[in-house]
Amino acid sequence: MTGEPMPRVFFYGACPLCAREIAFYRKHDGASDIAWVDVSQTGIAELPDGLSRNDALARFHVQTADGNLVDGAAAFAHLWSALPRFRLVGKVARIPPVLWVLERLYNLFLPLRPYLQRRVACGEKAHCETP
């Protein structure tokens, strides 16, 4: 690491879907230069100003290296930009019209997340009852 401030990624580690996605990103080059903060295991004092625990659990957040707090699609764009393998995708995702579309898609995904979480958790068990 160069001593420069690193981005901080706030994720909901108790969510099986979120944990899988973060595990995927953490396997890539550059991941060691990111501070990964599991908000399900973190005290409120470890969250930056302007980020409540409820907000951190409800949406994906990244505190950029310069201290700005971004969420949703913009947070993913910053994460991707910090990882060499995804850097180009991150740059494209930060273009305003692209970011606008990605944010709309993210907002459509959020109501589906609880269902998808249950499906992922069910898939991790040897036996799962159908609802």
C-alpha positions as a Markdown table, in Angstrom:
| # | Residue | x | y | z |
|---|---|---|---|---|
| 1 | Met | 0.0 | 0.0 | 0.0 |
| 2 | Thr | 1.2 | 3.5 | -0.8 |
| 3 | Gly | 0.1 | 5.2 | 2.4 |
| 4 | Glu | -2.7 | 7.1 | 0.6 |
| 5 | Pro | -6.2 | 6.9 | 2.0 |
| 6 | Met | -8.0 | 3.8 | 0.8 |
| 7 | Pro | -11.6 | 3.5 | -0.1 |
| 8 | Arg | -13.8 | 1.9 | 2.6 |
| 9 | Val | -16.5 | -0.5 | 1.4 |
| 10 | Phe | -19.5 | -1.0 | 3.8 |
| 11 | Phe | -21.4 | -4.2 | 3.2 |
| 12 | Tyr | -24.0 | -6.3 | 4.9 |
| 13 | Gly | -22.0 | -9.5 | 5.7 |
| 14 | Ala | -25.0 | -11.3 | 7.3 |
| 15 | Cys | -26.7 | -11.2 | 3.9 |
| 16 | Pro | -25.6 | -14.4 | 2.0 |
| 17 | Leu | -26.0 | -12.7 | -1.3 |
| 18 | Cys | -24.0 | -9.6 | -0.3 |
| 19 | Ala | -21.3 | -11.8 | 1.4 |
| 20 | Arg | -20.8 | -13.8 | -1.8 |
| 21 | Glu | -20.5 | -10.7 | -3.9 |
| 22 | Ile | -17.9 | -9.1 | -1.6 |
| 23 | Ala | -16.0 | -12.4 | -1.4 |
| 24 | Phe | -15.8 | -12.4 | -5.2 |
| 25 | Tyr | -14.4 | -8.8 | -5.2 |
| 26 | Arg | -11.9 | -9.6 | -2.4 |
| 27 | Lys | -10.2 | -12.3 | -4.5 |
| 28 | His | -9.1 | -9.7 | -7.1 |
| 29 | Asp | -5.9 | -7.7 | -7.3 |
| 30 | Gly | -6.2 | -4.4 | -5.5 |
| 31 | Ala | -8.7 | -5.8 | -2.9 |
| 32 | Ser | -6.0 | -5.6 | -0.2 |
| 33 | Asp | -5.9 | -1.8 | -0.7 |
| 34 | Ile | -9.6 | -1.5 | 0.2 |
| 35 | Ala | -10.9 | -1.4 | 3.8 |
| 36 | Trp | -13.8 | -3.9 | 3.9 |
| 37 | Val | -16.3 | -3.1 | 6.7 |
| 38 | Asp | -19.0 | -5.6 | 7.5 |
| 39 | Val | -21.7 | -3.5 | 9.0 |
| 40 | Ser | -23.4 | -6.5 | 10.6 |
| 41 | Gln | -20.2 | -6.9 | 12.7 |
| 42 | Thr | -19.4 | -3.3 | 13.2 |
| 43 | Gly | -20.3 | -0.8 | 15.9 |
| 44 | Ile | -21.9 | 2.5 | 15.1 |
| 45 | Ala | -18.7 | 4.3 | 16.0 |
| 46 | Glu | -16.9 | 2.7 | 13.1 |
| 47 | Leu | -19.3 | 4.2 | 10.6 |
| 48 | Pro | -18.5 | 7.5 | 9.0 |
| 49 | Asp | -20.4 | 10.7 | 9.7 |
| 50 | Gly | -23.6 | 10.7 | 7.6 |
| 51 | Leu | -24.0 | 6.9 | 7.5 |
| 52 | Ser | -26.5 | 5.3 | 9.9 |
| 53 | Arg | -26.5 | 1.6 | 10.6 |
| 54 | Asn | -29.9 | 1.3 | 9.0 |
| 55 | Asp | -28.8 | 3.1 | 5.8 |
| 56 | Ala | -25.6 | 0.9 | 5.7 |
| 57 | Leu | -27.7 | -2.3 | 5.9 |
| 58 | Ala | -30.2 | -1.1 | 3.3 |
| 59 | Arg | -27.9 | 0.1 | 0.5 |
| 60 | Phe | -24.3 | -0.5 | -0.6 |
| 61 | His | -22.0 | 2.3 | 0.5 |
| 62 | Val | -18.4 | 3.3 | -0.3 |
| 63 | Gln | -16.4 | 6.0 | 1.3 |
| 64 | Thr | -14.0 | 7.2 | -1.4 |
| 65 | Ala | -10.3 | 7.8 | -0.8 |
| 66 | Asp | -11.0 | 11.5 | -0.5 |
| 67 | Gly | -13.7 | 10.9 | 2.2 |
| 68 | Asn | -16.9 | 11.3 | 0.1 |
| 69 | Leu | -19.6 | 8.9 | 0.9 |
| 70 | Val | -21.5 | 7.4 | -2.1 |
| 71 | Asp | -24.1 | 4.7 | -2.3 |
| 72 | Gly | -26.0 | 2.6 | -4.7 |
| 73 | Ala | -24.7 | 2.4 | -8.3 |
| 74 | Ala | -22.2 | 5.2 | -7.6 |
| 75 | Ala | -20.7 | 3.1 | -4.8 |
| 76 | Phe | -20.3 | 0.1 | -7.2 |
| 77 | Ala | -18.7 | 2.3 | -9.8 |
| 78 | His | -16.1 | 3.5 | -7.2 |
| 79 | Leu | -15.5 | -0.1 | -6.0 |
| 80 | Trp | -15.0 | -1.2 | -9.6 |
| 81 | Ser | -12.7 | 1.7 | -10.3 |
| 82 | Ala | -10.5 | 0.7 | -7.3 |
| 83 | Leu | -10.0 | -2.9 | -8.7 |
| 84 | Pro | -7.6 | -3.1 | -11.7 |
| 85 | Arg | -9.6 | -5.9 | -13.4 |
| 86 | Phe | -12.8 | -3.8 | -13.2 |
| 87 | Arg | -11.3 | -0.3 | -13.6 |
| 88 | Leu | -12.7 | 0.2 | -17.2 |
| 89 | Val | -16.2 | -0.9 | -16.1 |
| 90 | Gly | -15.9 | 1.5 | -13.2 |
| 91 | Lys | -14.9 | 4.4 | -15.5 |
| 92 | Val | -17.8 | 3.7 | -17.9 |
| 93 | Ala | -20.2 | 3.3 | -15.0 |
| 94 | Arg | -19.3 | 6.8 | -13.7 |
| 95 | Ile | -20.4 | 8.5 | -16.9 |
| 96 | Pro | -23.6 | 10.3 | -15.9 |
| 97 | Pro | -26.1 | 8.7 | -18.4 |
| 98 | Val | -24.7 | 5.2 | -17.6 |
| 99 | Leu | -24.7 | 5.9 | -13.9 |
| 100 | Trp | -28.3 | 7.1 | -14.1 |
| 101 | Val | -29.4 | 3.8 | -15.7 |
| 102 | Leu | -27.4 | 1.7 | -13.3 |
| 103 | Glu | -29.0 | 3.5 | -10.3 |
| 104 | Arg | -32.5 | 2.8 | -11.7 |
| 105 | Leu | -31.6 | -0.8 | -12.1 |
| 106 | Tyr | -30.1 | -0.9 | -8.6 |
| 107 | Asn | -33.3 | 0.6 | -7.2 |
| 108 | Leu | -35.3 | -2.1 | -9.0 |
| 109 | Phe | -33.1 | -4.8 | -7.5 |
| 110 | Leu | -33.5 | -3.6 | -3.9 |
| 111 | Pro | -37.1 | -4.9 | -3.4 |
| 112 | Leu | -36.0 | -8.3 | -4.8 |
| 113 | Arg | -33.0 | -8.6 | -2.5 |
| 114 | Pro | -34.8 | -10.2 | 0.4 |
| 115 | Tyr | -36.2 | -12.9 | -1.9 |
| 116 | Leu | -32.8 | -13.5 | -3.5 |
| 117 | Gln | -31.1 | -13.6 | -0.1 |
| 118 | Arg | -33.5 | -16.4 | 1.0 |
| 119 | Arg | -32.8 | -18.3 | -2.3 |
| 120 | Val | -29.0 | -18.0 | -1.8 |
| 121 | Ala | -29.3 | -19.1 | 1.8 |
| 122 | Cys | -31.5 | -22.0 | 0.8 |
| 123 | Gly | -28.9 | -23.0 | -1.9 |
| 124 | Glu | -26.2 | -23.1 | 0.8 |
| 125 | Lys | -28.2 | -25.6 | 2.9 |
| 126 | Ala | -28.4 | -29.3 | 2.2 |
| 127 | His | -32.2 | -29.2 | 2.8 |
| 128 | Cys | -34.5 | -26.3 | 2.4 |
| 129 | Glu | -38.2 | -26.1 | 2.9 |
| 130 | Thr | -40.2 | -24.3 | 0.3 |
| 131 | Pro | -42.2 | -21.3 | 1.6 |
